Amino acid sequence: MKIRLLTAFFAFSVLSAFAQQRAIDDAKDNYSKYDVARGNQLLAKPFLLNAKASIDKAAANAKTATSPAMYATQAMVYASLAAVETDATVAATEYATASDAIKKAQAADTKNENANLILHASRELAQIQLDKGVKAFQAKNFDDAYKAFDAGRQIVPEDTLLILYTAISASNAKNYSGAITNYSKLVTTNYSKKSDVYNDLTTIYLFNKDTTNALKTIAEATSKFPNNTELRKREIEVNLQAGQQGDLINKIEAAIKGDPNNKTLYYYEGLTFSQTAESAGTAVKKLQKAAKGTKGAPDPQIAKMQQTRIDSYNKAADQYKKAVALDPNYFEAVLNLGYVTMAPAIDTYNDAQLLPVTATKAYDAAMAKAKAQFELAKPYLLKAVELNPQSSDALTNLKSYYMGTRDDANANATQKKIDALPKN
């Protein structure tokens, strides 16, 4: 009799445990059906509710309440419940249940048997935060957007989209520390547009008045993407802003010694001198504005900066010519060569218009000088348009030439070509 009772008790225990495990399996089965049909919530929702009923039974039973499978399934079911719930209070409770279940599942699942279920639940919760963040961002509530995206990122730390959105929203919220942290993380992932991330990270460092890390970041970017023109331009801009153009020129010239037939290096050096000339031009305008209306001797700093501008344009032209010599069809180099050759002519032309009406000889001399300089630029301006007839920059430069030489007919004809270009 005792043996029979023991056997019967043992059989009852097995059946009881099996019944509780069946509740977890039923929850999984119903959830799978829900997942397939979730595109139509009217059809799918009953499966999700059935899954909830089954997993609630398993959670209430001592034999399965703390099993890794129960926690993982509970997390998955409740995450989806929170995602579709319209009542904010109920959704918050379901979200909390799912979040807690994920943590317990991760701790209990020492054999990693429920990793896929845990990941599924985690992504469901992260999606909730993503959707919340997008709504806040669209409403320009950048602080709330950052908090939502960051919450999602903490759930799935390697999700590159969430890292990116967290960084962008932090930047818009002027939370530069948060932006730097996330952009810095993003460049260590397999994100496909790392060059853009480096560019943005450099900008954030500059916003944060951290020139040292801005220079370090853009240098790292150009070393990893040596053929990326936009990054090279950015490196030039940052170095100029930091007053490091001399170091940049030295770096480029060292690279040229090692690779003298690399047209891109000459282009970058030309671009550096071009940017130096533009910066000098900006400085001249500021000085002239400050000196306007004052009496006394002209500010010698103005003449110095004007000469720096001219010298830099000449140096830029020399480098662009070297690039074009290596590749006569190098559009960017030809385009910029035309511009830097014409820029001094435009300066001379504009200065002539400011002369007093009585300064006839000075005016005529200035206009003759400008015309001669315009003519030097003409072949490059025409070549740029030939290489890329759809370039607004090339056509605009050519129009400037025609205006500077007072060829109204061709200036108007060129403007019509500009107007006919496809709108972005």
Stockholm file with secondary structure:
# STOCKHOLM 1.0

chainA/1-424         MKIRLLTAFFAFSVLSAFAQQRAIDDAKDNYSKYDVARGNQLLAKPFLLNAKASIDKAAANAKTATSPAMYATQAMVYASLAAVETDATVAATEYATASDAIKKAQAADTKNENANLILHASRELAQIQLDKGVKAFQAKNFDDAYKAFDAGRQIVPEDTLLILYTAISASNAKNYSGAITNYSKLVTTNYSKKSDVYNDLTTIYLFNKDTTNALKTIAEATSKFPNNTELRKREIEVNLQAGQQGDLINKIEAAIKGDPNNKTLYYYEGLTFSQTAESAGTAVKKLQKAAKGTKGAPDPQIAKMQQTRIDSYNKAADQYKKAVALDPNYFEAVLNLGYVTMAPAIDTYNDAQLLPVTATKAYDAAMAKAKAQFELAKPYLLKAVELNPQSSDALTNLKSYYMGTRDDANANATQKKIDALPKN
#=GR chainA/1-424 SS CHHHHHHHHHHHHHHHHHHHHHHHHHHHHHHHHHHHHTTSHHHHHHHHHHHHHHHHHHHHSTTTTTCHHHHHHHHHHHHHHHHHCCSHHHHHHHHHHHHHHHHHHHHHCTTCTTHHHHHHHHHHHHHHHHHHHHHHHHTTCHHHHHHHHHHHHHHSTTCHHHHHHHHHHHHHTTCHHHHHHHHHHHTTTTCTTHHHHHHHHHHHHHHTTCHHHHHHHHHHHHHHSTTCHHHHHHHHHHHHHTTCHHHHHHHHHHHHHHCTTCHHHHHHHHHHHHHHHHHHHHHHHHHHHHHTTCCSSCCHHHHHHHHHHHHHHHHHHHHHHHHHHHCTTCHHHHHHHHHHHHHHHHHHHHHHHTSCTTCHHHHHHHHHHHHHHHHHHHHHHHHHHHHCTTCHHHHHHHHHHHHHTTCHHHHHHHHHHHHTSCCC
#=GC SS_cons         CHHHHHHHHHHHHHHHHHHHHHHHHHHHHHHHHHHHHTTSHHHHHHHHHHHHHHHHHHHHSTTTTTCHHHHHHHHHHHHHHHHHCCSHHHHHHHHHHHHHHHHHHHHHCTTCTTHHHHHHHHHHHHHHHHHHHHHHHHTTCHHHHHHHHHHHHHHSTTCHHHHHHHHHHHHHTTCHHHHHHHHHHHTTTTCTTHHHHHHHHHHHHHHTTCHHHHHHHHHHHHHHSTTCHHHHHHHHHHHHHTTCHHHHHHHHHHHHHHCTTCHHHHHHHHHHHHHHHHHHHHHHHHHHHHHTTCCSSCCHHHHHHHHHHHHHHHHHHHHHHHHHHHCTTCHHHHHHHHHHHHHHHHHHHHHHHTSCTTCHHHHHHHHHHHHHHHHHHHHHHHHHHHHCTTCHHHHHHHHHHHHHTTCHHHHHHHHHHHHTSCCC
//
